[in-house]
Amino acid sequence: MRRGKRKATFHLDIAPVNLIDLLLVLLIFFVTTTTFLQLKVIEFDVPHANSNETRYLKDLTFVVNIKEDCSLFFGDKQVTLHELSFEIKSKYERNKKSIFQIAAHQNSPHRCFIDVLDKFRENGIDNISILTKTREQ
């Protein structure tokens, strides 16, 4: 005869309040650590050209070179930042169709490039292009 031998049953009681607390903690964690990206898309139609030639006006095109050590050259002449501002302003006032190009050495500090752009902005010049080289394959 079997006395008092019953099969042991386990009753696992999970309190739903504890799960809700855990869920709220995880929700707060994910909301505070997630970055919400707002991608801005600008739609525009690019105009079509009949020819793909770029007009290069030799007498109206001026190049600003930024060397690796942040030294500035306007054409072949080394200038300071203040002198550069005067030079670009005088060239632009002579002819509003002047084209300015900026060529910066790949290892030049970014601050130098920004300083040059600021001088163009201060003088109200927005006809600027940046010279680059294609990568060798």
ABEGO torsion letter per residue (X at the ends): XBBGBBBBBBBBBBBAAAAAAAAAAAAAAAAAABBBBBBBBBBBBBBBBABABBBBBAAABBBBBBBAAGBBBBEABBBBAAAAAAAAAAAAAABAABBBBBBBBAABBAAAAAAAAAAAAAAGBABBBBBBBBBBX
